């Protein structure tokens, strides 16, 4: 079990990890507990761990209706869904960061137009949307919601495939693979920035790699997922780290 406290003392969290307990919200999944919480921290952590164990892999690999290709939530509707489903601002910030990284990748690496950039960003925004209030239904609830709204199946598949070991859905498309490669790494790099006096300013790949090799630092972040994500995308981890350093601090929606 790990515990992390934000330098501004506004929150802390206790995390179970999938192999030992649960992935942290620093890297995608986790439990943030307000210092003013009326709940007992141990009870909440125990509940979350049990909820995680109750998550079942999907029994399918196909999601949504191909006829809905190109149908996306508007930015306003997506923001409203996040504010309703994810009261935890820190967890929302993680999703905003991942979404922004996906948008930047779609533009710079894939040369996609603005509409497809938004599709990638939307996928990142919503990938953990059900974790805050319904951890025992993680991924299943948001997938069902988006299927009911007739959203583009590539968005839905990307969300369902962002944790193949846990949800049983293989990342197939480039969008799937980039989300899987970026999710844990984004959280790890955020943790690294918090311990640096100047945050991302002056951050170098070699420093991040050193911390990545130190398994006592941000121990709850899955190094295995980071390595596997890079391998599936066929992009060196060093290149992914540099991409995050370049872009993550510019996420406009951060609160």
Residue frames relative to the residue before (quaternion, step in Angstrom):
aa qw qx qy qz dx dy dz
X 1.0000 0.0000 0.0000 0.0000 0.00 0.00 0.00
X 0.1386 -0.8034 0.5761 0.0591 3.56 -0.87 0.96
X 0.1380 -0.7744 0.6107 0.0907 3.52 -1.25 0.44
X 0.0459 -0.7904 0.6108 -0.0046 3.55 -0.97 0.89
X 0.1293 -0.7865 0.6007 0.0627 3.55 -1.00 0.87
X 0.4553 -0.6780 0.5115 0.2672 3.57 -0.84 1.00
X 0.5627 -0.6237 0.4146 0.3499 3.62 -0.95 0.77
X 0.6933 0.4587 -0.3017 0.4667 3.61 1.03 -0.58
X 0.4532 -0.7402 0.3982 0.2969 3.57 1.40 0.18
X 0.4359 0.7254 -0.4453 0.2924 3.57 1.24 0.29
X 0.8106 0.0134 -0.0124 0.5853 3.58 1.16 -0.34
X 0.0198 -0.7473 0.6562 0.1031 3.48 -1.38 0.13
X 0.1344 -0.7999 0.5764 0.0992 3.53 -1.19 0.28
X 0.2348 -0.7207 0.6344 0.1517 3.49 -1.29 0.50
X 0.1361 -0.8568 0.4974 -0.0030 3.53 -0.64 1.12
X 0.1956 -0.6980 0.6635 0.1855 3.51 -1.12 0.69
X 0.2585 -0.7712 0.5610 0.1538 3.66 -1.08 0.60
X 0.6642 -0.5608 0.3104 0.3847 3.61 -1.02 0.73
X 0.7398 0.3723 -0.2405 0.5062 3.58 0.88 -0.83
X 0.7516 0.2063 -0.1562 0.6067 3.55 1.10 -0.60
X 0.7679 -0.0724 0.0589 0.6337 3.54 1.04 -0.89
X 0.7305 -0.4422 0.3065 0.4206 3.73 -0.62 -1.03
X 0.5743 -0.5677 0.4438 0.3885 3.62 -1.14 0.49
X 0.4329 -0.7183 0.4795 0.2582 3.58 -0.94 0.79
X 0.5693 -0.5696 0.4567 0.3780 3.51 -1.25 0.37
X 0.4777 0.6043 -0.4569 0.4448 3.55 1.22 -0.16
X 0.8090 0.2206 -0.1155 0.5325 3.56 0.96 -0.78
X 0.8263 -0.2308 0.1044 0.5030 3.54 1.05 0.41
X 0.8067 0.0341 -0.0003 0.5900 3.59 0.81 -0.88
X 0.3613 0.7543 -0.5138 0.1910 3.55 -1.09 0.46
X 0.4354 -0.6708 0.5361 0.2703 3.50 -1.34 -0.02
X 0.1237 -0.7604 0.6346 0.0614 3.55 -0.75 1.09
X 0.1136 -0.7963 0.5931 0.0346 3.54 -0.88 0.96
X 0.3855 -0.7170 0.5326 0.2317 3.56 -0.69 1.05
X 0.5526 -0.6150 0.4459 0.3429 3.57 -1.08 0.68
X 0.6978 0.4427 -0.2698 0.4942 3.57 1.21 -0.44
X 0.3080 0.7867 -0.4889 0.2173 3.57 1.31 0.21
X 0.3778 -0.7213 0.5353 0.2246 3.55 -1.02 0.82
X 0.6161 0.5659 -0.3372 0.4317 3.56 1.29 -0.18
X 0.5189 -0.5981 0.5107 0.3350 3.49 -1.28 0.45
X 0.5005 -0.6957 0.4238 0.2932 3.57 -0.71 1.09
X 0.6539 0.5137 -0.3293 0.4473 3.58 0.91 -0.85
X 0.6503 0.5229 -0.3269 0.4436 3.57 0.90 -0.89
X 0.6625 0.4995 -0.3106 0.4638 3.60 0.95 -0.85
X 0.6564 0.5078 -0.3145 0.4608 3.56 0.95 -0.85
X 0.6448 0.5147 -0.3139 0.4698 3.55 0.97 -0.88
X 0.6373 0.5203 -0.3287 0.4638 3.58 0.97 -0.82
X 0.6750 0.5075 -0.3022 0.4422 3.56 0.88 -0.99
X 0.6362 0.5240 -0.3282 0.4615 3.56 0.99 -0.81
X 0.6630 0.4868 -0.3057 0.4796 3.58 0.92 -0.88
X 0.6274 0.5341 -0.3342 0.4577 3.58 1.03 -0.82
X 0.6416 0.5286 -0.3269 0.4495 3.55 0.98 -0.86
X 0.6588 0.5134 -0.3119 0.4528 3.56 0.95 -0.87
X 0.6511 0.5264 -0.3119 0.4490 3.58 1.18 -0.54
X 0.5170 0.6376 -0.4303 0.3755 3.61 1.21 -0.30
X 0.1993 -0.7883 0.5741 0.0957 3.54 -0.78 1.03
X 0.5186 -0.6034 0.4876 0.3595 3.59 -1.08 0.62
X 0.5554 -0.5691 0.4743 0.3778 3.55 -1.19 0.45
X 0.3415 -0.7351 0.5488 0.2044 3.56 -1.15 0.66
X 0.7062 0.3562 -0.2513 0.5579 3.58 1.22 0.52
X 0.3525 -0.7279 0.5505 0.2069 3.53 -1.32 0.33
X 0.6899 0.4411 -0.2668 0.5082 3.59 1.26 -0.22
X 0.0593 -0.8100 0.5826 -0.0306 3.54 -0.94 0.93
X 0.8156 0.2379 -0.1887 0.4926 3.51 -1.12 0.73
X 0.4956 -0.6365 0.5135 0.2926 3.52 -1.40 -0.07
X 0.4856 -0.6846 0.4536 0.2997 3.62 -0.70 1.01
X 0.5887 0.5855 -0.3699 0.4169 3.59 1.15 -0.52
X 0.6772 0.4939 -0.2875 0.4634 3.60 1.25 -0.37
X 0.2870 0.7656 -0.5237 0.2390 3.58 1.22 0.32
X 0.7941 0.2830 -0.2259 0.4881 3.56 -0.83 0.99
X 0.5923 0.5534 -0.3747 0.4500 3.58 1.27 -0.17
X 0.0334 0.8206 -0.5631 0.0915 3.56 -0.50 1.23
X 0.5355 -0.5533 0.5085 0.3854 3.53 -1.27 0.31
X 0.4768 -0.6107 0.5334 0.3394 3.54 -1.18 0.52
X 0.6443 -0.5069 0.3827 0.4260 3.56 -1.21 0.32
X 0.6428 0.5319 -0.3200 0.4488 3.58 0.99 -0.83
X 0.6758 0.4826 -0.2967 0.4715 3.60 0.92 -0.88
X 0.6370 0.5228 -0.3306 0.4599 3.58 1.04 -0.75
X 0.6498 0.5083 -0.3156 0.4689 3.58 0.96 -0.83
X 0.6454 0.5153 -0.3225 0.4624 3.57 0.99 -0.82
X 0.6379 0.5161 -0.3330 0.4646 3.59 0.97 -0.80
X 0.6693 0.5027 -0.3065 0.4531 3.58 0.88 -0.89
X 0.6757 0.4919 -0.3079 0.4546 3.58 0.88 -0.86
X 0.6687 0.4859 -0.2936 0.4801 3.58 1.13 -0.63
X 0.7526 0.4119 -0.2060 0.4706 3.55 0.87 -0.98
X 0.7949 0.2581 -0.1044 0.5390 3.60 1.07 -0.72
X 0.1389 -0.8206 0.5507 0.0636 3.62 0.18 1.22
X 0.6221 0.5659 -0.3314 0.4276 3.56 1.16 -0.62
X 0.3598 -0.7726 0.4853 0.1951 3.58 -0.33 1.28
X 0.6468 0.5350 -0.3309 0.4313 3.59 0.95 -0.82
X 0.6566 0.4861 -0.3119 0.4851 3.58 1.01 -0.74
X 0.6093 0.5339 -0.3479 0.4719 3.60 1.04 -0.72
X 0.6379 0.5381 -0.3332 0.4388 3.57 0.96 -0.83
X 0.6088 0.5398 -0.3519 0.4627 3.58 1.04 -0.73
X 0.6878 0.4772 -0.2915 0.4629 3.57 0.87 -0.89
X 0.6124 0.5300 -0.3482 0.4720 3.59 1.07 -0.67
X 0.6504 0.5160 -0.3218 0.4551 3.58 0.95 -0.83
X 0.6643 0.4910 -0.3067 0.4728 3.58 0.87 -0.92
X 0.6505 0.5247 -0.3150 0.4497 3.58 0.95 -0.85
X 0.6607 0.5014 -0.3085 0.4658 3.56 0.96 -0.85
X 0.6348 0.5195 -0.3308 0.4667 3.59 0.98 -0.77
X 0.6456 0.5081 -0.3204 0.4716 3.59 1.00 -0.79
X 0.6312 0.5273 -0.3327 0.4613 3.59 0.98 -0.80
X 0.6677 0.4992 -0.2979 0.4649 3.57 0.91 -0.94
X 0.6396 0.5153 -0.3268 0.4676 3.58 1.00 -0.80
X 0.6472 0.5281 -0.3228 0.4449 3.58 0.90 -0.92
X 0.6900 0.4757 -0.2753 0.4710 3.58 0.99 -0.84
X 0.7848 0.3890 -0.1916 0.4427 3.56 0.70 -1.11
X 0.7732 0.3710 -0.1860 0.4795 3.56 0.90 -0.92
X 0.7755 0.3404 -0.1677 0.5046 3.56 1.05 -0.76
X 0.3530 -0.7700 0.4696 0.2489 3.60 1.24 -0.29
X 0.3280 0.7794 -0.4779 0.2379 3.58 1.13 0.62
X 0.5443 -0.6184 0.4592 0.3324 3.55 -1.22 0.53
X 0.7361 -0.4519 0.2717 0.4243 3.57 -1.29 0.24
X 0.6386 0.5333 -0.3426 0.4363 3.59 0.98 -0.75
X 0.6949 0.4462 -0.2757 0.4919 3.58 0.96 -0.82
X 0.5650 0.5587 -0.3877 0.4672 3.58 1.15 -0.46
X 0.6550 0.4986 -0.3091 0.4762 3.57 1.01 -0.81
X 0.6061 0.5478 -0.3618 0.4491 3.60 1.05 -0.69
X 0.6648 0.4815 -0.3038 0.4836 3.58 0.93 -0.82
X 0.6553 0.5111 -0.3185 0.4560 3.58 0.91 -0.87
X 0.6378 0.5360 -0.3186 0.4521 3.57 0.95 -0.89
X 0.6306 0.5349 -0.3314 0.4543 3.59 0.98 -0.82
X 0.6710 0.4831 -0.2916 0.4809 3.57 0.98 -0.83
X 0.6268 0.5508 -0.3345 0.4380 3.57 0.99 -0.79
X 0.7999 0.3617 -0.1552 0.4531 3.56 0.87 -0.96
X 0.4520 0.7446 -0.4398 0.2189 3.60 1.19 -0.23
X 0.7707 0.2599 -0.1685 0.5568 3.63 1.13 -0.50
X 0.2623 0.8387 -0.4604 0.1261 3.58 1.24 0.30
X 0.7397 0.4066 -0.2372 0.4808 3.61 1.05 -0.62
X 0.4820 0.7119 -0.4212 0.2889 3.60 1.25 -0.12
X 0.6404 0.5753 -0.3359 0.3823 3.58 0.95 -0.83
X 0.8196 0.2555 -0.1053 0.5020 3.59 0.77 -1.03
X 0.7971 0.2106 -0.1011 0.5568 3.60 1.13 -0.54
X 0.0175 -0.8530 0.5212 0.0205 3.62 0.66 1.01
X 0.6434 0.5309 -0.3326 0.4399 3.58 1.07 -0.64
X 0.7161 0.3768 -0.2369 0.5377 3.60 1.29 -0.27
X 0.2308 0.8321 -0.4879 0.1273 3.56 1.28 0.30
X 0.8077 0.1564 -0.2369 0.5167 3.49 -0.92 1.17
X 0.6566 0.5207 -0.3260 0.4376 3.60 0.88 -0.87
X 0.6952 0.4873 -0.2967 0.4372 3.59 0.84 -0.92
X 0.6898 0.4584 -0.2984 0.4743 3.61 0.86 -0.87
X 0.6030 0.5422 -0.3579 0.4628 3.59 1.06 -0.65
X 0.6623 0.4966 -0.3056 0.4705 3.60 0.89 -0.91
X 0.6403 0.5326 -0.3219 0.4503 3.59 0.98 -0.84
X 0.7073 0.4563 -0.2685 0.4685 3.57 0.85 -0.93
X 0.6113 0.5182 -0.3593 0.4782 3.59 1.08 -0.59
X 0.6475 0.5178 -0.3168 0.4608 3.60 1.01 -0.78
X 0.6982 0.4408 -0.2581 0.5017 3.57 1.16 -0.60
X 0.4339 -0.7369 0.4277 0.2928 3.59 1.33 0.16
X 0.2594 0.7887 -0.5095 0.2261 3.55 1.01 0.89
X 0.7145 -0.4597 0.3440 0.3997 3.54 -1.28 0.62
X 0.4499 -0.7238 0.4486 0.2692 3.63 -0.66 1.05
X 0.5943 0.5656 -0.3859 0.4218 3.63 1.10 -0.43
X 0.5966 0.5357 -0.3541 0.4814 3.58 1.14 -0.59
X 0.6868 0.4931 -0.2822 0.4533 3.56 0.84 -1.01
X 0.6639 0.4976 -0.3130 0.4622 3.58 0.92 -0.87
X 0.6175 0.5553 -0.3437 0.4384 3.58 1.01 -0.76
X 0.6604 0.4933 -0.2969 0.4820 3.56 0.99 -0.87
X 0.6792 0.5010 -0.2941 0.4486 3.59 0.88 -0.93
X 0.7315 0.4346 -0.2215 0.4765 3.58 1.15 -0.66
X 0.4909 0.7065 -0.4300 0.2740 3.63 1.16 0.05
X 0.7576 0.1865 -0.1716 0.6016 3.59 1.31 0.07
X 0.1331 -0.8613 0.4811 0.0947 3.60 0.51 1.14
X 0.6296 0.5338 -0.3496 0.4432 3.61 1.04 -0.64
X 0.7448 0.4225 -0.2074 0.4730 3.55 1.09 -0.74
X 0.7887 0.3176 -0.1525 0.5038 3.59 0.99 -0.83
X 0.4436 -0.7506 0.4151 0.2598 3.59 1.27 -0.03
X 0.5846 0.5535 -0.3750 0.4596 3.58 1.22 0.40
X 0.3505 -0.7660 0.5037 0.1914 3.58 -0.65 1.11
X 0.4326 -0.6562 0.5443 0.2932 3.59 -1.01 0.76
X 0.1106 -0.8300 0.5466 0.0094 3.58 -0.57 1.18
X 0.7538 0.3663 -0.2066 0.5048 3.56 0.70 -1.09
X 0.6533 -0.4850 0.3862 0.4346 3.55 -1.29 0.21
X 0.6049 0.5519 -0.3482 0.4564 3.59 1.04 -0.72
X 0.6291 0.5342 -0.3248 0.4619 3.58 0.91 -0.91
X 0.7255 0.4741 -0.2493 0.4322 3.54 0.75 -1.11
X 0.6506 0.5009 -0.3297 0.4660 3.58 1.00 -0.75
X 0.6295 0.5230 -0.3406 0.4628 3.61 0.96 -0.79
X 0.6671 0.4961 -0.3067 0.4635 3.60 0.88 -0.90
X 0.6815 0.4965 -0.2869 0.4547 3.58 0.97 -0.86
X 0.7299 0.4613 -0.2290 0.4495 3.58 1.02 -0.82
X 0.5809 0.6597 -0.3742 0.2955 3.59 0.96 -0.87
X 0.7454 0.3801 -0.2263 0.4987 3.60 0.55 -1.12
X 0.6492 0.5358 -0.3219 0.4334 3.56 0.97 -0.85
X 0.6042 0.5601 -0.3474 0.4478 3.57 1.03 -0.78
X 0.6883 0.4790 -0.2814 0.4665 3.56 0.88 -0.91
X 0.6296 0.5319 -0.3304 0.4599 3.55 1.02 -0.80
X 0.6830 0.4845 -0.2892 0.4639 3.57 0.90 -0.92
X 0.5947 0.5411 -0.3613 0.4722 3.58 1.12 -0.59
X 0.6426 0.5150 -0.3187 0.4693 3.58 0.96 -0.85
X 0.6503 0.5162 -0.3096 0.4635 3.57 0.96 -0.88
X 0.6539 0.5183 -0.3227 0.4467 3.60 0.95 -0.80
X 0.6413 0.5514 -0.3249 0.4232 3.59 1.04 -0.75
X 0.7049 0.4495 -0.2755 0.4746 3.59 1.09 -0.59
X 0.6206 0.5316 -0.3405 0.4651 3.58 1.29 -0.09
X 0.5489 -0.6396 0.4194 0.3373 3.63 -0.88 0.86
X 0.7848 0.2926 -0.1470 0.5261 3.58 1.03 -0.80
X 0.5148 -0.6711 0.4153 0.3349 3.57 1.16 0.43
X 0.8272 -0.1632 0.1493 0.5166 3.54 -0.80 -1.04
X 0.5276 0.6438 -0.4131 0.3694 3.60 1.18 -0.43
X 0.8361 0.1391 -0.1297 0.5146 3.56 -0.74 1.06
X 0.4202 0.7078 -0.4707 0.3177 3.59 1.24 0.07
X 0.1365 -0.7938 0.5904 0.0524 3.56 -1.01 0.88
X 0.6333 -0.5544 0.3903 0.3732 3.53 -1.20 0.63
X 0.6593 0.5340 -0.3286 0.4149 3.60 0.87 -0.90
X 0.6368 0.5207 -0.3321 0.4616 3.59 1.08 -0.68
X 0.6527 0.5027 -0.3088 0.4753 3.57 1.00 -0.83
X 0.6409 0.5239 -0.3249 0.4575 3.58 0.99 -0.81
X 0.6216 0.5403 -0.3385 0.4552 3.56 1.02 -0.76
X 0.6750 0.4741 -0.2905 0.4849 3.57 0.97 -0.86
X 0.6186 0.5526 -0.3426 0.4410 3.57 1.06 -0.73
X 0.6748 0.4847 -0.2864 0.4771 3.58 1.06 -0.74
X 0.6329 0.5027 -0.3205 0.4939 3.56 1.26 -0.42
X 0.2242 -0.8385 0.4847 0.1087 3.55 -0.04 1.29
X 0.5707 0.5599 -0.3997 0.4484 3.58 1.24 0.02
X 0.6344 0.4925 -0.3341 0.4933 3.60 1.24 -0.29
X 0.8196 -0.0617 -0.0098 0.5696 3.58 -0.79 1.07
X 0.0205 0.8753 -0.4825 0.0248 3.54 0.99 0.98
X 0.6288 0.5692 -0.3302 0.4142 3.57 1.16 -0.57
X 0.5923 0.5621 -0.3723 0.4411 3.60 1.23 -0.32
X 0.4130 -0.7467 0.4744 0.2163 3.55 -0.77 1.09
X 0.3043 -0.7448 0.5714 0.1618 3.57 -0.51 1.20
X 0.6028 0.5732 -0.3533 0.4281 3.56 1.07 -0.70
X 0.6666 0.4895 -0.3060 0.4716 3.59 0.93 -0.86
X 0.6304 0.5314 -0.3371 0.4545 3.59 1.01 -0.79
X 0.6836 0.4824 -0.2821 0.4696 3.58 0.89 -0.95
X 0.6768 0.4875 -0.2979 0.4643 3.58 0.93 -0.89
X 0.6306 0.5387 -0.3352 0.4469 3.57 1.03 -0.76
X 0.6527 0.5023 -0.3087 0.4758 3.58 0.96 -0.85
X 0.6604 0.5143 -0.3084 0.4519 3.57 0.97 -0.86
X 0.6590 0.5060 -0.3154 0.4585 3.59 0.93 -0.85
X 0.6929 0.4492 -0.2675 0.4965 3.57 1.07 -0.74
X 0.3083 -0.7732 0.4860 0.2665 3.57 1.30 -0.39
X 0.5193 0.5688 -0.4374 0.4642 3.53 0.99 0.97
X 0.4899 -0.6736 0.4521 0.3193 3.63 -0.78 0.91
X 0.5903 -0.5875 0.4221 0.3581 3.55 -1.08 0.74
X 0.6101 0.5684 -0.3479 0.4286 3.58 1.03 -0.76
X 0.6606 0.4996 -0.3062 0.4693 3.58 0.99 -0.81
X 0.6435 0.5137 -0.3214 0.4676 3.58 1.00 -0.77
X 0.6295 0.5321 -0.3310 0.4594 3.57 1.01 -0.81
X 0.6616 0.4997 -0.3135 0.4630 3.58 0.89 -0.90
X 0.6202 0.5457 -0.3381 0.4508 3.58 1.02 -0.76
X 0.6665 0.4875 -0.2982 0.4787 3.58 0.94 -0.88
X 0.6280 0.5319 -0.3391 0.4557 3.59 0.94 -0.83
X 0.6764 0.5204 -0.2887 0.4340 3.57 0.91 -0.94
X 0.8375 0.3046 -0.1004 0.4425 3.55 0.83 -0.99
X 0.6243 0.6265 -0.3716 0.2823 3.59 0.84 -0.91
X 0.6698 0.5205 -0.3144 0.4262 3.60 0.94 -0.82
X 0.6505 0.5294 -0.3094 0.4482 3.59 1.28 -0.27
X 0.3474 0.7590 -0.4892 0.2529 3.59 1.26 0.10
X 0.3418 -0.8076 0.4384 0.1968 3.62 -0.35 1.19
X 0.6977 0.5142 -0.2888 0.4066 3.60 1.05 -0.62
X 0.4078 0.7419 -0.4630 0.2625 3.60 1.25 -0.17
X 0.2003 -0.7900 0.5733 0.0842 3.55 -0.92 1.00
